Amino acid sequence: MPLSKTYAEILLSQGFKDEAIEVYEKLLLKNPDDKEIKKALEMLKKRKKFKDVNVLKLKEFDNITQENRYEFENWLKELKWI
């Protein structure tokens, strides 16, 4: 696994939060004074955990419209987010 901030950001953008945290933690061991890594880890660990999120399904709702809003709200209800 490559260890870089860029790789951690790519993982995060693809929905792999735990893996991104792992990369940042390993980077922090090598660079304990890196404020950017510390801030990224702090932000990630504060985020609400969304267990079992289907990232591909979530991407379907990137642009909420009147037509897909009802489906999106029902999906959120199924996940017990609302």
MDAnalysis code that builds the backbone (N, CA, C; Angstrom):
import MDAnalysis as mda
import numpy as np

u = mda.Universe.empty(246, n_residues=82, atom_resindex=np.repeat(np.arange(82), 3), trajectory=True)
u.add_TopologyAttr("name", ["N", "CA", "C"] * 82)
u.add_TopologyAttr("resid", np.arange(1, 83))
u.add_TopologyAttr("resname", ["MET", "PRO", "LEU", "SER", "LYS", "THR", "TYR", "ALA", "GLU", "ILE", "LEU", "LEU", "SER", "GLN", "GLY", "PHE", "LYS", "ASP", "GLU", "ALA", "ILE", "GLU", "VAL", "TYR", "GLU", "LYS", "LEU", "LEU", "LEU", "LYS", "ASN", "PRO", "ASP", "ASP", "LYS", "GLU", "ILE", "LYS", "LYS", "ALA", "LEU", "GLU", "MET", "LEU", "LYS", "LYS", "ARG", "LYS", "LYS", "PHE", "LYS", "ASP", "VAL", "ASN", "VAL", "LEU", "LYS", "LEU", "LYS", "GLU", "PHE", "ASP", "ASN", "ILE", "THR", "GLN", "GLU", "ASN", "ARG", "TYR", "GLU", "PHE", "GLU", "ASN", "TRP", "LEU", "LYS", "GLU", "LEU", "LYS", "TRP", "ILE"])
u.atoms.positions = np.array([
    [0.856, -1.178, 0.000],
    [0.000, 0.000, 0.000],
    [0.896, 1.233, 0.000],
    [0.675, 2.145, -0.938],
    [1.467, 3.374, -0.953],
    [1.090, 4.264, 0.230],
    [2.072, 4.912, 0.786],
    [1.808, 5.803, 1.907],
    [2.015, 7.246, 1.474],
    [0.906, 7.904, 1.178],
    [0.969, 9.315, 0.823],
    [-0.367, 9.962, 1.168],
    [-0.335, 11.258, 1.350],
    [-1.567, 12.001, 1.623],
    [-2.526, 11.882, 0.435],
    [-1.953, 11.899, -0.747],
    [-2.773, 11.795, -1.961],
    [-3.525, 10.470, -1.991],
    [-2.824, 9.389, -1.652],
    [-3.474, 8.082, -1.639],
    [-4.600, 8.048, -0.599],
    [-4.349, 8.628, 0.559],
    [-5.387, 8.674, 1.601],
    [-6.599, 9.458, 1.103],
    [-6.360, 10.562, 0.401],
    [-7.460, 11.367, -0.136],
    [-8.237, 10.602, -1.199],
    [-7.538, 9.838, -2.014],
    [-8.216, 9.024, -3.037],
    [-9.087, 7.972, -2.367],
    [-8.547, 7.306, -1.365],
    [-9.332, 6.309, -0.632],
    [-10.591, 6.945, -0.059],
    [-10.417, 8.090, 0.553],
    [-11.548, 8.774, 1.162],
    [-12.590, 9.170, 0.120],
    [-12.142, 9.652, -1.019],
    [-13.077, 10.066, -2.073],
    [-13.878, 8.891, -2.619],
    [-13.330, 7.686, -2.466],
    [-14.024, 6.493, -2.944],
    [-14.821, 5.808, -1.836],
    [-14.872, 6.444, -0.671],
    [-15.686, 5.918, 0.418],
    [-14.965, 4.978, 1.356],
    [-13.658, 4.882, 1.257],
    [-12.890, 3.971, 2.112],
    [-12.289, 4.739, 3.289],
    [-13.166, 5.163, 4.183],
    [-12.755, 5.998, 5.313],
    [-11.762, 5.281, 6.223],
    [-12.056, 4.051, 6.603],
    [-11.174, 3.320, 7.520],
    [-9.785, 3.134, 6.928],
    [-9.731, 2.845, 5.649],
    [-8.443, 2.659, 4.983],
    [-7.671, 3.976, 4.917],
    [-8.390, 5.071, 4.686],
    [-7.744, 6.394, 4.656],
    [-7.179, 6.737, 6.029],
    [-7.935, 6.439, 7.063],
    [-7.450, 6.674, 8.432],
    [-6.187, 5.869, 8.682],
    [-6.179, 4.628, 8.240],
    [-5.005, 3.768, 8.417],
    [-3.765, 4.368, 7.737],
    [-3.943, 4.870, 6.526],
    [-2.822, 5.493, 5.803],
    [-2.339, 6.729, 6.555],
    [-3.272, 7.587, 6.971],
    [-2.892, 8.792, 7.708],
    [-2.166, 8.442, 9.012],
    [-2.635, 7.415, 9.721],
    [-1.988, 7.029, 10.973],
    [-0.560, 6.548, 10.731],
    [-0.346, 5.804, 9.664],
    [1.011, 5.351, 9.335],
    [1.891, 6.531, 8.933],
    [1.312, 7.470, 8.190],
    [2.064, 8.663, 7.813],
    [2.434, 9.486, 9.042],
    [1.521, 9.547, 10.004],
    [1.782, 10.315, 11.216],
    [2.918, 9.710, 12.037],
    [3.035, 8.389, 12.011],
    [4.144, 7.740, 12.709],
    [5.484, 8.174, 12.121],
    [5.511, 8.352, 10.806],
    [6.738, 8.770, 10.125],
    [6.966, 10.274, 10.238],
    [5.871, 11.032, 10.350],
    [5.937, 12.501, 10.369],
    [5.082, 13.036, 11.521],
    [5.512, 12.841, 12.760],
    [4.669, 13.194, 13.914],
    [4.354, 14.676, 14.060],
    [5.066, 15.542, 13.374],
    [4.824, 16.980, 13.484],
    [4.006, 17.548, 12.328],
    [3.551, 16.690, 11.437],
    [2.807, 17.148, 10.255],
    [1.385, 17.562, 10.667],
    [1.158, 18.859, 10.674],
    [-0.137, 19.402, 11.101],
    [-1.267, 19.034, 10.150],
    [-0.958, 18.926, 8.869],
    [-1.974, 18.573, 7.872],
    [-2.503, 17.157, 8.117],
    [-1.606, 16.237, 8.418],
    [-2.023, 14.855, 8.700],
    [-2.841, 14.813, 9.985],
    [-2.390, 15.525, 10.999],
    [-3.118, 15.554, 12.275],
    [-4.525, 16.097, 12.088],
    [-4.639, 17.162, 11.302],
    [-5.951, 17.769, 11.057],
    [-6.857, 16.811, 10.286],
    [-6.307, 16.145, 9.266],
    [-7.095, 15.191, 8.474],
    [-7.616, 14.065, 9.357],
    [-6.749, 13.536, 10.221],
    [-7.172, 12.453, 11.116],
    [-8.246, 12.920, 12.088],
    [-8.058, 14.101, 12.618],
    [-9.037, 14.643, 13.560],
    [-10.401, 14.774, 12.898],
    [-10.424, 15.314, 11.681],
    [-11.687, 15.496, 10.962],
    [-12.341, 14.151, 10.652],
    [-11.549, 13.189, 10.205],
    [-12.107, 11.878, 9.856],
    [-12.674, 11.161, 11.067],
    [-12.006, 11.276, 12.177],
    [-12.463, 10.569, 13.379],
    [-13.684, 11.225, 13.998],
    [-13.924, 12.489, 13.688],
    [-15.105, 13.189, 14.197],
    [-16.342, 12.905, 13.368],
    [-16.139, 12.566, 12.097],
    [-17.276, 12.350, 11.199],
    [-18.173, 11.233, 11.721],
    [-19.457, 11.438, 11.515],
    [-20.423, 10.404, 11.868],
    [-20.152, 9.174, 11.025],
    [-20.188, 8.021, 11.651],
    [-19.951, 6.785, 10.916],
    [-21.240, 6.336, 10.243],
    [-21.138, 6.054, 8.981],
    [-22.269, 5.536, 8.224],
    [-21.980, 4.086, 7.894],
    [-22.451, 3.232, 8.738],
    [-22.187, 1.810, 8.575],
    [-22.966, 1.258, 7.387],
    [-22.293, 0.430, 6.630],
    [-22.908, -0.284, 5.514],
    [-23.492, 0.637, 4.442],
    [-22.830, 1.744, 4.187],
    [-23.303, 2.655, 3.147],
    [-22.891, 2.116, 1.792],
    [-23.834, 2.057, 0.910],
    [-23.559, 1.676, -0.464],
    [-23.143, 2.945, -1.195],
    [-21.835, 3.114, -1.356],
    [-21.304, 4.342, -1.938],
    [-21.813, 4.547, -3.355],
    [-21.923, 3.475, -4.114],
    [-22.426, 3.617, -5.485],
    [-23.879, 4.088, -5.484],
    [-24.660, 3.567, -4.560],
    [-26.056, 4.017, -4.455],
    [-26.098, 5.495, -4.067],
    [-25.246, 5.888, -3.151],
    [-25.201, 7.279, -2.727],
    [-24.852, 8.203, -3.894],
    [-23.953, 7.757, -4.767],
    [-23.563, 8.562, -5.922],
    [-24.742, 8.815, -6.864],
    [-25.736, 7.927, -6.862],
    [-26.905, 8.133, -7.710],
    [-27.639, 9.417, -7.341],
    [-27.424, 9.875, -6.117],
    [-28.151, 11.038, -5.626],
    [-27.264, 12.275, -5.528],
    [-26.217, 12.332, -6.342],
    [-25.345, 13.506, -6.344],
    [-26.118, 14.780, -6.644],
    [-27.064, 14.679, -7.515],
    [-27.868, 15.845, -7.880],
    [-29.329, 15.543, -7.578],
    [-29.767, 15.992, -6.426],
    [-31.148, 15.741, -6.020],
    [-32.080, 16.616, -6.865],
    [-33.078, 15.959, -7.425],
    [-34.103, 16.660, -8.203],
    [-35.459, 16.293, -7.623],
    [-36.488, 16.968, -8.079],
    [-37.839, 16.617, -7.634],
    [-38.148, 15.166, -7.963],
    [-37.634, 14.706, -9.102],
    [-37.940, 13.352, -9.551],
    [-37.319, 12.271, -8.649],
    [-36.102, 12.498, -8.149],
    [-35.479, 11.436, -7.361],
    [-35.447, 11.729, -5.852],
    [-36.012, 12.860, -5.445],
    [-36.006, 13.211, -4.026],
    [-36.771, 12.192, -3.182],
    [-37.929, 11.762, -3.634],
    [-38.738, 10.791, -2.892],
    [-37.968, 9.488, -2.696],
    [-37.326, 9.011, -3.756],
    [-36.542, 7.781, -3.664],
    [-35.380, 7.956, -2.682],
    [-34.731, 9.113, -2.733],
    [-33.619, 9.402, -1.842],
    [-34.079, 9.420, -0.380],
    [-35.188, 10.074, -0.109],
    [-35.708, 10.131, 1.259],
    [-36.079, 8.735, 1.768],
    [-36.667, 7.927, 0.914],
    [-36.998, 6.558, 1.319],
    [-35.740, 5.745, 1.623],
    [-34.711, 5.946, 0.815],
    [-33.447, 5.246, 1.038],
    [-32.844, 5.655, 2.382],
    [-32.889, 6.947, 2.685],
    [-32.377, 7.422, 3.973],
    [-33.171, 6.846, 5.134],
    [-34.487, 6.736, 4.957],
    [-35.328, 6.145, 6.004],
    [-34.955, 4.676, 6.233],
    [-34.715, 3.951, 5.153],
    [-34.316, 2.543, 5.277],
    [-33.021, 2.415, 6.076],
    [-32.121, 3.353, 5.884],
    [-30.847, 3.343, 6.592],
    [-30.971, 3.895, 8.007],
    [-32.155, 4.408, 8.316],
    [-32.434, 5.020, 9.619],
    [-31.587, 6.263, 9.853],
    [-31.367, 7.017, 8.786],
    [-30.648, 8.294, 8.908],
    [-31.612, 9.433, 9.163],
    [-32.877, 9.222, 8.776],
    [-33.905, 10.231, 9.057],
    [-35.116, 9.512, 9.610],
])
